[in-house]
Amino acid sequence: MRRSVFPALVTLLVLVFLLSPLAVLVVNSFNASRFGGQWEGFTWQWYERLREADEVWAALVVTLKIAALSSVTAMVLGTLAAYALHRHRSWLQTAHGALVTVPLVMPDLLMGMSLLAFFVSTGVELGMTTIWIAHVTFCVSFVAMVVLGRLQDFDFTLLDAARDLGAPPWEAARRVLVPLLLPGILAGGLLAFTLSIDDYVITFFVSGPGTTTLPLRVASMMKGRNLPMINALSTLMIAGTFLLAALAFRLQRGRA
Amino acid sequence: MSRRRETLLTLPSLAWMLVFFAIPAGLVVAMAFRPSDLRGGAGEGWTLETLRTVARADYLPVVWRTVWMSAATTALCVTIALPVAFHLVRVAELWRRMLLLLIIVPFLTNFIIRVFAWKSLLHPEGLLTQALVRGGVVAEDALLLNNAGAVLLVLVYTHLPFAILPLYAAAEKFEMPLLDAARDLGAGPLRALAGVWLPGVRRGIVSACIMVFVCTLGQYVIPQFVGGPQDEMLGNKITQRAFGDRNLPHASALAACLLMAVLVPMLLTALWRRARGKEAVS
C-alpha cells in the first residue's frame, strides 16, 4: 500500500501547534520587549524582577509544602487501594474501584465545587488543610492506577516463596512486595507531586484568603501588569516539571 | 482472616474517597434544595426556591453555548487526532516513543501557563497578532483575543492530547494488515480507511469523545482569560455565583445540572459498551 504523507503532515502540524506557544513563552522570557511581538534584545531583567517578587516565593513555599504532604498521603492511600483492588474480587472492591476511578473523569470544576460545599457545610476553615485534602482526593486515583499497572507484572509466587521460607505475612510484604513495587509507588508519588503543583481549578475553590499556591499567584498576575515576569516564572516552572517527569520516567522504566 | 485483611486494606482509601469525594458530590445535589444564606453558606430547611430562581435566571443561552463549545471542541480534537493516531502506529518504535513524549510535553506544563502562553500570543501586541498583521492576513486593529474563536482555539489546544492518547491506544490494537486486505479486495484507500480502520478504532473514538466533551463541559478558566463576557460558559456562572454573589445553593444547583450533563453521556456509553459486549458473546 502506498503510504500517504497526509497523516505525517498532520502529526507535524499538531506538534508545531502544541509546542510552539511554549517555545515562544520560553524565548520571550529573555526578550526585552514587553509583549514579545518582536525580538528587542536579550535580557535577564524579568528574572531579576522575579527574584525580588517575594509573594511569588511565598506561594512557591506553600505549593511545595502542599505537594509534598499530598503526594505522600496519596502514595500510601493509592498503594493500599491498588493492592486491595488487585488481590480481591468482591462487591466491596467493585464499589471501591468505582470510587477510585470516577474522580479520573470528573471535571475539576465539579470536584472543586463539591468540596467547597462540603467544607462550608461542615464549617472547616478554608486554607492549607482543605487544599491538602482536595489534592489527596484527586491524586489517590492516579497513584492507584500507576501502582495497579505495576502489580499486573508482579509475580505473586514470590510472596508464597517468602511465606514458605518462614516469613510472617507482614515481613514478606515488607521485604519482598514493597521493594519490588517501590519504583511504581515512587512514580505514582511523583505524578501526584506534579499534579498537586499544577492544579489551579480545584485549589481555586478550596483555598482560603491567606493561602495562595503558585498557579493561583500566576492567575492573579495575569490580571495585573507584570506579564513578562510570568514568562520567566513559567520557564522556571516548565524546567522544574521536566526534571520531575524525567525522574518519574526513569523510575518507571527501571524495572528490578 | 482474608476477609478481615481485605477490609483493613480497603478501608483507608474507601473511607477517604467516600468522605471527600462521594459525599461532597451528593451534597452539591442536596444543597440545590437549600435556601441561600446571606453569610455565604446554606440556610436551614428545604426549598424548591433555589431551583426556581435558577430556572428564572434564564441560563438557557449559557447552557446552549457550553454544549455547543464542548461539541465543537470534541469534533475538532477527534478529527485532528485521527490522522495523528494513524501515523503514530505506522512509524518505527523509536520515533513513536519520541512523538508520544512530545505530545505529552504540553500536558506536563502547568495548565494556567498554557492559557497564559496563548493569551500573550493573541494579545494585540503579541507575536501571532503581529505576524498576521504583517502578513496582511488580518487588519491592523484586529482583536484576536476576547472572542469565541480564541476560546475554541485554546480549548482545542488544551484538550488535544486527551483525544490523541485514547485514539492511539485503540489504533495500536488494530491489525494493520486488514487494511492491506481491504485494498487487495479492491477498496480505494479512503474507502478502506472509512470501512475498515474507523470501525476498528471505534472504541477509541468513543473514549476520546467522552474525555474531551466531559472535560470541556466543566471549563471556566479558558473563557475567563481569553474570551469576552459574551463567551461565558456554565462553569463561569458557577464560579460567579459561588464567589461573586456568595450564593452557594445557587452555585450548587448549577453544578448539579453540570453533574447530570457529565453523568448522562458516561452512563450511556457504559450501557452501550455492555450491550455490545453481550452482542459479541452471543
Boltz contact constraints between the chains, C-beta under 6 A:
constraints:
  - contact:
      token1: [A, 1]
      token2: [B, 180]
      max_distance: 6.0
  - contact:
      token1: [A, 1]
      token2: [B, 183]
      max_distance: 6.0
  - contact:
      token1: [A, 7]
      token2: [B, 83]
      max_distance: 6.0
  - contact:
      token1: [A, 7]
      token2: [B, 86]
      max_distance: 6.0
  - contact:
      token1: [A, 7]
      token2: [B, 87]
      max_distance: 6.0
  - contact:
      token1: [A, 8]
      token2: [B, 87]
      max_distance: 6.0
  - contact:
      token1: [A, 10]
      token2: [B, 83]
      max_distance: 6.0
  - contact:
      token1: [A, 10]
      token2: [B, 84]
      max_distance: 6.0
  - contact:
      token1: [A, 11]
      token2: [B, 84]
      max_distance: 6.0
  - contact:
      token1: [A, 11]
      token2: [B, 87]
      max_distance: 6.0
  - contact:
      token1: [A, 14]
      token2: [B, 84]
      max_distance: 6.0
  - contact:
      token1: [A, 15]
      token2: [B, 102]
      max_distance: 6.0
  - contact:
      token1: [A, 18]
      token2: [B, 106]
      max_distance: 6.0
  - contact:
      token1: [A, 21]
      token2: [B, 117]
      max_distance: 6.0
  - contact:
      token1: [A, 21]
      token2: [B, 118]
      max_distance: 6.0
  - contact:
      token1: [A, 21]
      token2: [B, 121]
      max_distance: 6.0
  - contact:
      token1: [A, 22]
      token2: [B, 109]
      max_distance: 6.0
  - contact:
      token1: [A, 22]
      token2: [B, 117]
      max_distance: 6.0
  - contact:
      token1: [A, 24]
      token2: [B, 127]
      max_distance: 6.0
  - contact:
      token1: [A, 25]
      token2: [B, 117]
      max_distance: 6.0
  - contact:
      token1: [A, 35]
      token2: [B, 123]
      max_distance: 6.0
  - contact:
      token1: [A, 35]
      token2: [B, 125]
      max_distance: 6.0
  - contact:
      token1: [A, 35]
      token2: [B, 126]
      max_distance: 6.0
  - contact:
      token1: [A, 36]
      token2: [B, 127]
      max_distance: 6.0
  - contact:
      token1: [A, 37]
      token2: [B, 125]
      max_distance: 6.0
  - contact:
      token1: [A, 37]
      token2: [B, 126]
      max_distance: 6.0
  - contact:
      token1: [A, 37]
      token2: [B, 127]
      max_distance: 6.0
  - contact:
      token1: [A, 37]
      token2: [B, 130]
      max_distance: 6.0
  - contact:
      token1: [A, 77]
      token2: [B, 12]
      max_distance: 6.0
  - contact:
      token1: [A, 77]
      token2: [B, 13]
      max_distance: 6.0
  - contact:
      token1: [A, 77]
      token2: [B, 16]
      max_distance: 6.0
  - contact:
      token1: [A, 80]
      token2: [B, 9]
      max_distance: 6.0
  - contact:
      token1: [A, 80]
      token2: [B, 12]
      max_distance: 6.0
  - contact:
      token1: [A, 80]
      token2: [B, 13]
      max_distance: 6.0
  - contact:
      token1: [A, 81]
      token2: [B, 13]
      max_distance: 6.0
  - contact:
      token1: [A, 83]
      token2: [B, 9]
      max_distance: 6.0
  - contact:
      token1: [A, 84]
      token2: [B, 9]
      max_distance: 6.0
  - contact:
      token1: [A, 84]
      token2: [B, 10]
      max_distance: 6.0
  - contact:
      token1: [A, 88]
      token2: [B, 6]
      max_distance: 6.0
  - contact:
      token1: [A, 96]
      token2: [B, 10]
      max_distance: 6.0
  - contact:
      token1: [A, 96]
      token2: [B, 14]
      max_distance: 6.0
  - contact:
      token1: [A, 99]
      token2: [B, 17]
      max_distance: 6.0
  - contact:
      token1: [A, 103]
      token2: [B, 21]
      max_distance: 6.0
  - contact:
      token1: [A, 107]
      token2: [B, 218]
      max_distance: 6.0
  - contact:
      token1: [A, 109]
      token2: [B, 218]
      max_distance: 6.0
  - contact:
      token1: [A, 109]
      token2: [B, 235]
      max_distance: 6.0
  - contact:
      token1: [A, 110]
      token2: [B, 218]
      max_distance: 6.0
  - contact:
      token1: [A, 110]
      token2: [B, 255]
      max_distance: 6.0
  - contact:
      token1: [A, 110]
      token2: [B, 259]
      max_distance: 6.0
  - contact:
      token1: [A, 113]
      token2: [B, 255]
      max_distance: 6.0
  - contact:
      token1: [A, 114]
      token2: [B, 24]
      max_distance: 6.0
  - contact:
      token1: [A, 114]
      token2: [B, 25]
      max_distance: 6.0
  - contact:
      token1: [A, 114]
      token2: [B, 28]
      max_distance: 6.0
  - contact:
      token1: [A, 115]
      token2: [B, 24]
      max_distance: 6.0
  - contact:
      token1: [A, 117]
      token2: [B, 27]
      max_distance: 6.0
  - contact:
      token1: [A, 117]
      token2: [B, 28]
      max_distance: 6.0
  - contact:
      token1: [A, 117]
      token2: [B, 31]
      max_distance: 6.0
  - contact:
      token1: [A, 117]
      token2: [B, 252]
      max_distance: 6.0
  - contact:
      token1: [A, 118]
      token2: [B, 24]
      max_distance: 6.0
  - contact:
      token1: [A, 118]
      token2: [B, 27]
      max_distance: 6.0
  - contact:
      token1: [A, 120]
      token2: [B, 41]
      max_distance: 6.0
  - contact:
      token1: [A, 133]
      token2: [B, 20]
      max_distance: 6.0
  - contact:
      token1: [A, 137]
      token2: [B, 20]
      max_distance: 6.0
  - contact:
      token1: [A, 137]
      token2: [B, 21]
      max_distance: 6.0
  - contact:
      token1: [A, 198]
      token2: [B, 110]
      max_distance: 6.0
  - contact:
      token1: [A, 200]
      token2: [B, 111]
      max_distance: 6.0
  - contact:
      token1: [A, 200]
      token2: [B, 112]
      max_distance: 6.0
  - contact:
      token1: [A, 215]
      token2: [B, 112]
      max_distance: 6.0
  - contact:
      token1: [A, 218]
      token2: [B, 112]
      max_distance: 6.0
  - contact:
      token1: [A, 219]
      token2: [B, 112]
      max_distance: 6.0
  - contact:
      token1: [A, 222]
      token2: [B, 116]
      max_distance: 6.0
  - contact:
      token1: [A, 230]
      token2: [B, 116]
      max_distance: 6.0
  - contact:
      token1: [A, 234]
      token2: [B, 113]
      max_distance: 6.0
  - contact:
      token1: [A, 237]
      token2: [B, 110]
      max_distance: 6.0
  - contact:
      token1: [A, 238]
      token2: [B, 109]
      max_distance: 6.0
  - contact:
      token1: [A, 241]
      token2: [B, 108]
      max_distance: 6.0
  - contact:
      token1: [A, 245]
      token2: [B, 108]
      max_distance: 6.0
